[in-house]
Amino acid sequence: MLDQPTKTESAGAARATETLLEVNNIEVIYNHVILVLKGVSLSVPKGGITALLGGNGAGKTTTLKAISNLLHSERGEVTKGTIHYRGERVQDLSPSDLVERGVIQVMEGRHCFEHLTVEENLLTGSYTRKDGRSAIEADLEKVYAYFPRLRERRKSQAGYTSGGEQQMTAIGRALMSKPETILLDEPSMGLAPQLVEEIFGIVKDLNEKEGVSFLLAEQNTNVALRFAHQGYILESGRVVMEGPAAELRENPDVKEFYLGMSDDGRKSFREVRSYRRRKRWLS
């Protein structure tokens, strides 16, 4: 994947013709009793950036972990619905099986190996590869080209780097596995606005130049919808709205709830939508 850059036009054509990931009406339960996701469906096209939006507790991280099969470590399970990648049912595979198929998750909170150097962290991402040392070294150089700051800090212990550098390390480590699709959880969390723009700009470059597809979970709706092609809005474990990112940015309900404040303060999305529908119907 990293060896064959694609043009923006090619990525756009791929988005229109091929679906990589398809989640169909899944439910997720924790501890056999807590229903977290309630019939979530979404799709991720090849060569696209898909945003999964919503407030804290909406179910974004659970959705990503359901896809990457990381729920079992937290006593969670998909109890209904299906998850397919390239047409293959994958919800019963192990996380390592998914990595071999080109799907990798970058966890919320960076999760670097603090005692290892930045470069050692990056190289752990190539652990499953079998294409030789020279190919791995070439991709390491490519990661450094996208993240020049990591080259400067490559011999530093990851635990002593900044939050932004750790986020770059986590994304770079994912790239070293030669992914086709990256599940990126809350990339803006805890970062200054300038760093958020830098991280999302790199995501955009990786998508357009390397052809990497992204499903990113993000609370920062404003920045996510500027960089994404498609968006899904989650609330209380359900998808309440979906569509092209450009249309969601201009949707009055999204503007009111996620991009601003109403006269009465912030409301739930469902209340805003219901109110507006009643208002249009009465008029």
LUMNU-974382 format. One line per 4 residues: their letters; for each residue x, y, z of N, C-alpha, C, O. Coordinates in steps of 0.02 Angstrom, whole numbers, always signed. Example, Ala and Ser with C-alpha at 12.3 -4.5 7.8 and 13.67 -1.06 7.14 Angstrom:
REM residues 2
AS	+660,-284,+390,+615,-225,+390,+660,-165,+390,+712,-166,+423  +642,-112,+354,+684,-53,+357,+645,+2,+394,+670,+57,+402
***
This chain:
REM residues 283
MLDQ	+41,-60,+0,+0,+0,+0,+43,+63,+0,+30,+109,-39  +94,+65,+44,+135,+125,+48,+179,+133,-13,+205,+187,-26  +188,+79,-52,+232,+82,-110,+197,+107,-173,+230,+119,-223  +131,+114,-170,+94,+131,-231,+48,+190,-217,-12,+180,-206
PTKT	+74,+252,-219,+32,+311,-208,-23,+315,-260,-13,+295,-318  -80,+340,-239,-136,+349,-285,-154,+422,-289,-142,+459,-241  -183,+443,-344,-204,+512,-353,-271,+523,-319,-309,+477,-306  -285,+588,-305,-348,+606,-274,-407,+583,-317,-457,+560,-291
ESAG	-399,+590,-383,-454,+569,-427,-467,+494,-422,-524,+472,-423  -413,+456,-418,-422,+384,-413,-456,+365,-348,-498,+320,-346  -437,+400,-293,-469,+386,-229,-543,+402,-232,-585,+366,-205  -560,+458,-267,-631,+476,-273,-670,+425,-312,-726,+409,-295
AARA	-640,+399,-366,-674,+348,-406,-683,+284,-366,-735,+252,-370  -632,+266,-326,-637,+206,-286,-692,+213,-234,-729,+165,-221  -699,+273,-204,-750,+283,-154,-819,+270,-183,-864,+247,-147  -827,+285,-248,-893,+278,-278,-908,+207,-299,-966,+190,-311
TETL	-858,+164,-303,-870,+99,-334,-859,+39,-287,-886,-15,-301  -821,+46,-233,-804,-13,-194,-811,+0,-119,-786,+50,-94  -846,-44,-85,-853,-40,-13,-805,-89,+19,-807,-149,+4  -763,-65,+65,-717,-108,+100,-749,-139,+161,-749,-200,+170
LEVN	-777,-97,+203,-804,-118,+268,-879,-105,+270,-902,-52,+251  -916,-155,+292,-988,-147,+298,-1011,-175,+365,-1002,-234,+381  -1042,-131,+405,-1070,-148,+470,-1146,-147,+463,-1175,-96,+445  -1178,-204,+478,-1249,-210,+468,-1287,-223,+533,-1286,-278,+560
NIEV	-1320,-171,+558,-1370,-178,+611,-1342,-214,+673,-1374,-260,+699  -1282,-194,+696,-1252,-230,+752,-1278,-203,+819,-1292,-144,+827  -1282,-249,+867,-1294,-231,+936,-1235,-257,+977,-1208,-310,+964  -1215,-217,+1027,-1159,-236,+1070,-1182,-232,+1143,-1213,-184,+1164
IYNH	-1167,-285,+1180,-1185,-289,+1251,-1121,-300,+1292,-1079,-342,+1274  -1115,-263,+1346,-1060,-272,+1394,-1086,-309,+1456,-1142,-297,+1479  -1045,-354,+1481,-1061,-391,+1543,-1129,-426,+1539,-1161,-437,+1590  -1150,-444,+1479,-1211,-482,+1468,-1275,-442,+1483,-1330,-469,+1476
VILV	-1269,-380,+1504,-1329,-342,+1522,-1333,-271,+1495,-1388,-245,+1485  -1276,-240,+1482,-1276,-169,+1463,-1276,-162,+1387,-1226,-178,+1354  -1332,-140,+1360,-1338,-131,+1287,-1309,-63,+1268,-1335,-11,+1288  -1255,-64,+1228,-1219,-3,+1211,-1234,+20,+1139,-1248,+78,+1128
LKGV	-1231,-26,+1092,-1248,-11,+1022,-1314,-43,+1005,-1327,-101,+1023  -1357,-6,+970,-1425,-27,+958,-1442,-23,+883,-1475,+24,+861  -1419,-71,+845,-1434,-74,+774,-1393,-26,+732,-1421,+9,+690  -1328,-23,+744,-1284,+23,+707,-1266,-8,+639,-1244,-65,+635
SLSV	-1274,+32,+587,-1254,+12,+519,-1213,+68,+488,-1230,+127,+495  -1160,+50,+454,-1119,+99,+418,-1076,+63,+367,-1069,+2,+369  -1048,+101,+321,-1003,+72,+271,-944,+119,+260,-951,+180,+267  -887,+90,+244,-826,+128,+231,-803,+112,+161,-784,+55,+147
PKGG	-805,+161,+115,-784,+148,+46,-709,+147,+39,-673,+179,+79  -685,+112,-10,-613,+109,-24,-588,+179,-43,-618,+213,-84  -533,+199,-12,-502,+262,-28,-536,+323,+1,-524,+379,-21  -580,+313,+51,-616,+369,+79,-599,+381,+152,-567,+340,+185
ITAL	-620,+440,+177,-616,+456,+248,-688,+460,+273,-726,+504,+253  -706,+415,+318,-773,+413,+346,-769,+433,+420,-729,+405,+457  -810,+481,+440,-809,+506,+508,-867,+478,+547,-924,+476,+524  -852,+455,+608,-903,+430,+655,-906,+481,+711,-860,+487,+752
LGGN	-960,+519,+713,-964,+578,+756,-1014,+568,+813,-1057,+524,+810  -1006,+608,+865,-1051,+605,+921,-1015,+624,+985,-953,+627,+987  -1053,+639,+1037,-1025,+659,+1100,-995,+601,+1138,-996,+544,+1116  -968,+617,+1196,-940,+566,+1240,-994,+517,+1261,-1047,+538,+1284
GAGK	-981,+452,+1254,-1030,+402,+1273,-1080,+384,+1219,-1127,+346,+1231  -1071,+411,+1159,-1119,+398,+1105,-1112,+327,+1076,-1159,+301,+1046  -1053,+297,+1085,-1041,+229,+1059,-989,+226,+1004,-983,+174,+972  -951,+279,+994,-902,+281,+939,-846,+230,+950,-831,+189,+907
TTTL	-816,+233,+1010,-760,+187,+1025,-784,+115,+1024,-748,+71,+1000  -843,+102,+1051,-870,+34,+1050,-879,+9,+979,-866,-50,+965  -901,+53,+934,-909,+33,+864,-842,+12,+834,-838,-39,+800  -790,+52,+846,-724,+35,+819,-699,-30,+848,-671,-72,+812
KAIS	-708,-40,+913,-684,-102,+945,-724,-163,+922,-697,-218,+919  -787,-153,+905,-827,-208,+878,-798,-229,+810,-795,-288,+795  -777,-180,+770,-749,-194,+704,-681,-228,+710,-667,-276,+674  -639,-204,+757,-571,-231,+763,-568,-290,+811,-514,-317,+824
NLLH	-625,-311,+836,-630,-371,+879,-590,-364,+944,-557,-411,+966  -594,-305,+974,-560,-293,+1038,-609,-290,+1096,-590,-271,+1152  -671,-309,+1084,-722,-304,+1137,-713,-356,+1192,-728,-343,+1250  -689,-415,+1173,-689,-470,+1222,-645,-455,+1282,-659,-480,+1337
SERG	-593,-416,+1273,-550,-399,+1330,-586,-355,+1380,-563,-348,+1437  -642,-326,+1359,-681,-283,+1404,-750,-313,+1420,-796,-279,+1441  -755,-378,+1409,-817,-416,+1422,-876,-389,+1381,-933,-385,+1404  -860,-371,+1319,-911,-349,+1272,-916,-398,+1214,-868,-434,+1199
EVTK	-974,-400,+1182,-982,-444,+1124,-1036,-417,+1077,-1082,-382,+1098  -1027,-433,+1014,-1078,-417,+964,-1131,-472,+967,-1116,-530,+953  -1191,-453,+985,-1244,-503,+994,-1292,-508,+936,-1327,-558,+929  -1294,-457,+893,-1336,-458,+834,-1300,-423,+777,-1255,-382,+789
GTIH	-1320,-438,+715,-1292,-404,+658,-1229,-436,+632,-1205,-486,+660  -1201,-407,+579,-1141,-435,+547,-1092,-380,+530,-1110,-322,+523  -1028,-399,+525,-974,-355,+504,-936,-390,+448,-910,-445,+458  -932,-358,+390,-897,-388,+333,-841,-341,+310,-849,-279,+310
YRGE	-785,-370,+291,-730,-333,+261,-712,-367,+195,-695,-426,+193  -717,-327,+142,-708,-354,+74,-753,-415,+63,-732,-464,+31  -814,-412,+88,-863,-464,+78,-857,-524,+124,-899,-569,+121  -804,-526,+165,-793,-582,+211,-818,-564,+281,-802,-510,+306
RVQD	-855,-609,+312,-877,-599,+381,-815,-602,+426,-779,-652,+426  -804,-548,+465,-741,-544,+503,-752,-537,+578,-703,-533,+616  -814,-536,+601,-825,-522,+672,-802,-578,+718,-797,-568,+779  -788,-637,+690,-764,-692,+732,-689,-703,+726,-662,-749,+756
LSPS	-656,-660,+688,-583,-666,+680,-548,-634,+740,-578,-595,+777  -484,-650,+749,-445,-618,+801,-419,-550,+776,-416,-539,+715  -401,-504,+821,-373,-440,+799,-312,-449,+754,-303,-411,+706  -270,-499,+768,-211,-509,+726,-230,-533,+656,-196,-515,+608
DLVE	-284,-572,+651,-309,-592,+585,-330,-531,+544,-319,-527,+484  -362,-483,+578,-384,-423,+543,-324,-381,+521,-326,-351,+467  -272,-377,+562,-212,-340,+543,-183,-371,+480,-162,-334,+435  -181,-437,+476,-155,-470,+416,-197,-455,+355,-173,-459,+298
RGVI	-261,-439,+365,-305,-422,+310,-303,-347,+294,-337,-324,+248  -263,-309,+332,-254,-239,+317,-295,-191,+358,-300,-132,+340  -325,-215,+413,-366,-172,+456,-333,-165,+524,-319,-215,+557  -319,-103,+544,-285,-93,+608,-315,-33,+644,-335,+16,+612
QVME	-320,-37,+709,-348,+17,+749,-294,+55,+786,-249,+25,+815  -300,+122,+784,-259,+166,+826,-303,+186,+884,-352,+222,+876  -285,+162,+944,-327,+169,+1002,-330,+242,+1027,-284,+281,+1016  -386,+257,+1059,-393,+321,+1093,-340,+328,+1148,-327,+280,+1185
GRHC	-309,+387,+1152,-259,+397,+1204,-189,+377,+1185,-145,+372,+1228  -177,+364,+1120,-111,+350,+1091,-84,+281,+1107,-67,+244,+1061  -78,+261,+1170,-56,+193,+1190,+11,+174,+1158,+16,+122,+1126  +61,+216,+1167,+129,+198,+1146,+161,+154,+1199,+139,+152,+1257
FEHL	+213,+118,+1179,+255,+82,+1227,+303,+133,+1257,+353,+151,+1226  +288,+155,+1317,+323,+212,+1345,+398,+200,+1356,+438,+247,+1350  +417,+138,+1371,+487,+124,+1386,+529,+114,+1323,+590,+111,+1327  +496,+109,+1264,+532,+101,+1201,+543,+169,+1169,+507,+217,+1183
TVEE	+594,+174,+1126,+604,+236,+1089,+549,+244,+1036,+512,+197,+1022  +545,+304,+1009,+497,+317,+956,+507,+269,+898,+459,+240,+872  +570,+260,+877,+583,+216,+820,+567,+143,+837,+540,+107,+794  +582,+122,+897,+563,+53,+917,+488,+44,+917,+463,-9,+897
NLLT	+452,+95,+938,+379,+92,+934,+355,+84,+862,+311,+44,+848  +384,+123,+817,+365,+119,+747,+378,+49,+719,+337,+21,+683  +435,+21,+736,+454,-44,+709,+410,-101,+735,+403,-152,+702  +380,-91,+794,+334,-143,+818,+275,-152,+771,+244,-205,+769
GSYT	+258,-99,+733,+203,-104,+686,+218,-150,+627,+172,-172,+593  +282,-165,+616,+300,-208,+560,+310,-280,+580,+335,-321,+541  +290,-297,+641,+304,-363,+669,+275,-420,+627,+306,-473,+621  +216,-409,+598,+183,-463,+561,+205,-466,+487,+184,-511,+451
RKDG	+246,-419,+466,+264,-417,+395,+316,-470,+377,+357,-490,+418  +313,-492,+315,+359,-545,+292,+394,-525,+227,+418,-567,+189  +396,-459,+213,+424,-436,+150,+496,-413,+155,+522,-382,+107  +530,-425,+210,+601,-413,+214,+620,-346,+245,+580,-300,+249
RSAI	+682,-344,+268,+707,-285,+305,+710,-223,+262,+694,-168,+285  +729,-230,+199,+737,-171,+157,+669,-137,+145,+666,-75,+144  +616,-176,+137,+549,-148,+127,+527,-112,+190,+496,-58,+187  +542,-141,+248,+523,-110,+311,+561,-44,+321,+532,+6,+343
EADL	+625,-44,+306,+665,+17,+313,+640,+72,+265,+640,+131,+282  +619,+51,+205,+593,+100,+157,+529,+132,+183,+519,+193,+177  +485,+91,+214,+423,+118,+241,+436,+160,+303,+399,+208,+316  +487,+143,+342,+505,+184,+399,+526,+254,+376,+508,+304,+406
EKVY	+565,+257,+322,+584,+322,+294,+523,+360,+270,+520,+421,+277  +474,+325,+242,+413,+358,+219,+374,+386,+278,+346,+441,+273  +371,+349,+333,+338,+374,+393,+372,+437,+418,+339,+486,+436  +439,+437,+418,+476,+496,+440,+464,+555,+392,+465,+613,+413
AYFP	+452,+541,+329,+437,+595,+282,+370,+628,+299,+363,+688,+292  +322,+588,+320,+257,+616,+339,+260,+648,+408,+224,+697,+421  +302,+622,+452,+308,+648,+520,+380,+667,+535,+415,+631,+570  +404,+724,+508,+474,+744,+518,+493,+749,+592,+550,+738,+611
RLRE	+445,+767,+634,+460,+773,+705,+480,+706,+736,+520,+704,+783  +452,+653,+709,+470,+587,+736,+542,+569,+719,+576,+535,+757  +565,+591,+661,+636,+579,+644,+681,+614,+695,+732,+586,+716  +662,+675,+714,+701,+712,+763,+701,+678,+831,+751,+681,+868
RRKS	+645,+646,+848,+638,+616,+915,+646,+540,+914,+627,+507,+962  +672,+512,+860,+671,+440,+850,+708,+401,+905,+691,+343,+918  +758,+432,+937,+796,+397,+989,+770,+413,+1060,+798,+389,+1109  +717,+454,+1064,+690,+472,+1129,+640,+420,+1153,+605,+389,+1112
QAGY	+636,+409,+1218,+585,+364,+1245,+517,+394,+1232,+505,+453,+1245  +471,+353,+1207,+405,+378,+1187,+368,+409,+1246,+329,+456,+1238  +379,+382,+1307,+345,+408,+1365,+364,+478,+1384,+329,+511,+1423  +419,+503,+1356,+442,+571,+1371,+428,+619,+1313,+452,+675,+1314
TSGG	+391,+598,+1264,+373,+642,+1209,+305,+675,+1223,+270,+655,+1269  +289,+725,+1183,+226,+762,+1193,+166,+721,+1170,+173,+670,+1137  +106,+744,+1188,+46,+710,+1166,+40,+707,+1091,+19,+656,+1063  +58,+762,+1057,+55,+762,+984,+104,+714,+953,+88,+680,+905
EQQM	+164,+710,+982,+214,+664,+956,+193,+592,+968,+207,+548,+927  +161,+579,+1025,+136,+511,+1037,+80,+492,+989,+76,+434,+968  +38,+540,+972,-15,+526,+923,+16,+511,+855,-6,+466,+820  +66,+550,+836,+101,+537,+773,+135,+468,+775,+134,+432,+725
TAIG	+164,+450,+832,+197,+385,+838,+146,+329,+830,+160,+279,+796  +87,+337,+860,+35,+285,+855,+11,+277,+784,+1,+220,+761  +2,+332,+748,-20,+328,+678,+37,+299,+635,+25,+257,+592  +98,+322,+648,+155,+295,+610,+164,+221,+621,+180,+184,+574
RALM	+155,+198,+682,+160,+126,+697,+108,+87,+658,+122,+33,+633  +47,+115,+653,-5,+82,+614,+15,+78,+540,+3,+28,+507  +45,+131,+515,+66,+132,+444,+119,+79,+430,+122,+53,+374  +160,+64,+479,+213,+15,+469,+186,-55,+458,+223,-99,+436
SKPE	+123,-67,+472,+93,-133,+459,+66,-137,+387,+37,-188,+368  +76,-84,+348,+51,-79,+279,-25,-89,+277,-49,-136,+244  -63,-47,+312,-135,-56,+316,-171,-34,+253,-147,+9,+216  -228,-63,+242,-275,-39,+191,-326,+8,+222,-348,+56,+191
TILL	-345,-8,+285,-394,+32,+321,-370,+44,+392,-349,-3,+426  -374,+107,+415,-356,+124,+484,-418,+147,+520,-455,+191,+496  -431,+117,+579,-484,+139,+624,-451,+186,+674,-411,+164,+716  -466,+250,+670,-431,+301,+709,-478,+330,+761,-528,+362,+744
DEPS	-461,+319,+825,-506,+337,+880,-484,+402,+914,-431,+405,+945  -526,+454,+908,-515,+519,+941,-445,+547,+930,-409,+558,+978  -425,+559,+867,-357,+584,+855,-344,+654,+884,-287,+672,+894  -397,+693,+897,-387,+761,+921,-385,+766,+997,-372,+820,+1024
MGLA	-399,+711,+1032,-406,+714,+1105,-343,+741,+1139,-289,+714,+1130  -352,+794,+1179,-297,+821,+1218,-246,+860,+1180,-194,+877,+1208  -258,+875,+1116,-209,+910,+1076,-230,+983,+1064,-289,+999,+1061  -180,+1026,+1058,-193,+1096,+1042,-221,+1101,+971,-206,+1059,+928
PQLV	-262,+1153,+958,-294,+1160,+891,-244,+1156,+833,-260,+1126,+781  -186,+1186,+840,-137,+1185,+786,-113,+1113,+771,-105,+1094,+713  -103,+1074,+824,-83,+1005,+815,-139,+963,+785,-127,+918,+746  -201,+978,+804,-258,+943,+776,-260,+952,+701,-270,+905,+663
EEIF	-251,+1014,+678,-250,+1028,+606,-193,+991,+572,-201,+965,+517  -136,+987,+605,-78,+952,+577,-92,+877,+570,-77,+848,+518  -121,+847,+622,-136,+776,+620,-187,+761,+565,-178,+713,+526  -240,+800,+561,-291,+788,+510,-264,+801,+440,-284,+768,+392
GIVK	-219,+850,+433,-188,+861,+368,-147,+802,+345,-147,+785,+286  -113,+769,+392,-74,+709,+376,-121,+652,+358,-106,+614,+312  -176,+645,+394,-226,+594,+377,-250,+604,+305,-256,+556,+267  -264,+666,+288,-287,+682,+220,-234,+663,+169,-250,+634,+117
DLNE	-170,+679,+183,-116,+661,+137,-109,+585,+129,-101,+560,+74  -113,+550,+185,-108,+477,+182,-165,+447,+142,-155,+397,+106  -223,+476,+147,-281,+452,+109,-272,+465,+35,-283,+421,-6  -251,+526,+18,-247,+545,-53,-185,+517,-87,-188,+497,-145
KEGV	-128,+516,-52,-65,+496,-84,-50,+422,-77,-17,+393,-121  -72,+392,-23,-56,+321,-10,-117,+276,-19,-110,+215,-19  -176,+305,-26,-236,+265,-37,-262,+231,+25,-301,+184,+20  -240,+253,+85,-264,+222,+147,-335,+247,+162,-348,+307,+161
SFLL	-380,+201,+177,-448,+218,+196,-451,+228,+272,-416,+193,+309  -493,+274,+294,-498,+289,+365,-571,+286,+388,-616,+311,+355  -581,+256,+447,-642,+266,+485,-620,+297,+550,-587,+264,+591  -637,+361,+560,-613,+395,+619,-671,+416,+664,-720,+445,+641
AEQN	-663,+401,+728,-711,+421,+779,-687,+486,+809,-629,+492,+828  -731,+536,+813,-708,+603,+832,-764,+643,+864,-821,+644,+839  -749,+677,+919,-796,+723,+950,-794,+792,+918,-844,+828,+919  -737,+809,+890,-729,+875,+858,-762,+873,+789,-729,+863,+738
TNVA	-827,+884,+789,-867,+878,+727,-844,+927,+675,-841,+911,+615  -827,+987,+696,-808,+1039,+648,-749,+1019,+606,-751,+1023,+544  -694,+998,+638,-634,+980,+600,-645,+914,+563,-621,+907,+506  -679,+866,+592,-689,+802,+559,-727,+809,+494,-710,+779,+444
LRFA	-780,+850,+494,-820,+858,+434,-785,+899,+380,-804,+897,+322  -733,+936,+399,-694,+972,+348,-648,+925,+310,-631,+938,+252  -627,+870,+342,-578,+825,+310,-610,+761,+285,-582,+728,+241  -668,+742,+311,-699,+679,+292,-739,+686,+227,-755,+741,+206
HQGY	-753,+628,+197,-797,+626,+138,-868,+608,+157,-916,+632,+126  -875,+565,+207,-940,+539,+228,-943,+541,+304,-891,+535,+337  -1003,+551,+332,-1008,+554,+405,-1069,+517,+431,-1121,+513,+398  -1061,+490,+491,-1116,+459,+528,-1118,+491,+597,-1065,+498,+629
ILES	-1176,+510,+621,-1183,+539,+687,-1217,+489,+733,-1272,+465,+719  -1183,+473,+787,-1208,+426,+837,-1234,+464,+898,-1205,+514,+918  -1288,+440,+925,-1312,+464,+990,-1345,+407,+1027,-1389,+373,+1001  -1322,+396,+1088,-1349,+342,+1131,-1349,+275,+1096,-1396,+236,+1101
GRVV	-1294,+261,+1059,-1286,+196,+1029,-1324,+185,+964,-1328,+129,+940  -1352,+238,+935,-1389,+232,+872,-1363,+283,+822,-1339,+337,+841  -1367,+266,+758,-1351,+314,+705,-1414,+357,+694,-1467,+332,+675  -1407,+422,+707,-1464,+467,+700,-1462,+508,+636,-1512,+538,+617
MEGP	-1404,+511,+604,-1399,+546,+540,-1337,+523,+503,-1287,+505,+535  -1340,+522,+438,-1282,+504,+396,-1287,+541,+330,-1340,+564,+311  -1230,+545,+296,-1230,+577,+230,-1162,+603,+212,-1115,+597,+252  -1155,+633,+152,-1091,+664,+133,-1072,+717,+183,-1115,+753,+209
AAEL	-1008,+723,+198,-985,+771,+248,-1005,+842,+231,-1023,+881,+276  -1001,+860,+167,-1019,+929,+147,-1092,+944,+163,-1108,+1000,+183  -1135,+895,+154,-1206,+905,+169,-1218,+909,+244,-1258,+949,+268  -1183,+867,+282,-1191,+869,+355,-1167,+936,+383,-1197,+963,+430
RENP	-1114,+964,+354,-1089,+1029,+378,-1141,+1083,+370,-1144,+1130,+410  -1183,+1077,+318,-1233,+1129,+305,-1301,+1113,+334,-1347,+1153,+330  -1308,+1054,+364,-1373,+1036,+392,-1388,+1080,+453,-1347,+1085,+498  -1447,+1112,+455,-1461,+1158,+510,-1463,+1124,+579,-1444,+1155,+628
DVKE	-1485,+1062,+582,-1487,+1027,+646,-1416,+1013,+671,-1401,+1021,+730  -1372,+991,+625,-1303,+978,+643,-1269,+1043,+665,-1231,+1044,+714  -1283,+1097,+629,-1254,+1161,+648,-1276,+1182,+718,-1236,+1206,+758  -1341,+1172,+733,-1367,+1194,+797,-1339,+1153,+855,-1319,+1180,+906
FYLG	-1337,+1086,+846,-1317,+1045,+902,-1241,+1036,+907,-1213,+1040,+961  -1209,+1024,+849,-1138,+1006,+851,-1091,+1064,+836,-1034,+1064,+859  -1115,+1114,+799,-1070,+1168,+779,-1088,+1234,+812,-1058,+1285,+797  -1137,+1234,+858,-1157,+1296,+891,-1205,+1282,+948,-1213,+1224,+969
MSDD	-1237,+1334,+971,-1283,+1328,+1027,-1351,+1357,+1007,-1354,+1405,+969  -1404,+1325,+1032,-1471,+1353,+1022,-1484,+1405,+1075,-1445,+1413,+1122  -1540,+1441,+1068,-1557,+1492,+1117,-1568,+1463,+1186,-1557,+1496,+1237  -1591,+1400,+1188,-1606,+1368,+1252,-1547,+1326,+1277,-1555,+1287,+1325
GRKS	-1489,+1332,+1246,-1432,+1291,+1266,-1429,+1228,+1224,-1472,+1216,+1181  -1379,+1187,+1237,-1369,+1127,+1198,-1422,+1075,+1213,-1436,+1060,+1271  -1452,+1048,+1161,-1504,+997,+1168,-1477,+931,+1141,-1424,+928,+1110  -1515,+877,+1153,-1497,+814,+1120,-1514,+820,+1047,-1560,+856,+1029
FREV	-1478,+783,+1005,-1491,+787,+934,-1562,+766,+918,-1595,+796,+875  -1586,+714,+953,-1653,+689,+938,-1706,+742,+955,-1755,+749,+919  -1695,+780,+1009,-1742,+833,+1026,-1742,+888,+974,-1794,+913,+954  -1682,+906,+951,-1677,+959,+900,-1713,+937,+836,-1751,+975,+807
RSYR	-1699,+875,+814,-1729,+850,+753,-1805,+846,+759,-1842,+867,+714  -1829,+820,+816,-1901,+814,+827,-1934,+883,+828,-1987,+892,+798  -1902,+931,+862,-1930,+998,+866,-1935,+1029,+797,-1986,+1059,+780  -1882,+1023,+757,-1883,+1053,+691,-1935,+1021,+646,-1969,+1055,+607
RRKR	-1942,+954,+651,-1992,+921,+611,-2062,+945,+630,-2103,+958,+586  -2076,+951,+696,-2141,+975,+718,-2153,+1045,+693,-2209,+1062,+671  -2101,+1086,+696,-2107,+1156,+675,-2123,+1161,+601,-2167,+1199,+581  -2088,+1121,+560,-2103,+1122,+488,-2173,+1095,+474,-2208,+1121,+431
WLS	-2193,+1044,+511,-2258,+1015,+499,-2313,+1064,+517,-2363,+1069,+481  -2305,+1100,+574,-2356,+1148,+595,-2361,+1206,+547,-2415,+1236,+540  -2306,+1223,+514,-2309,+1279,+467,-2336,+1258,+399,-2342,+1299,+354
***
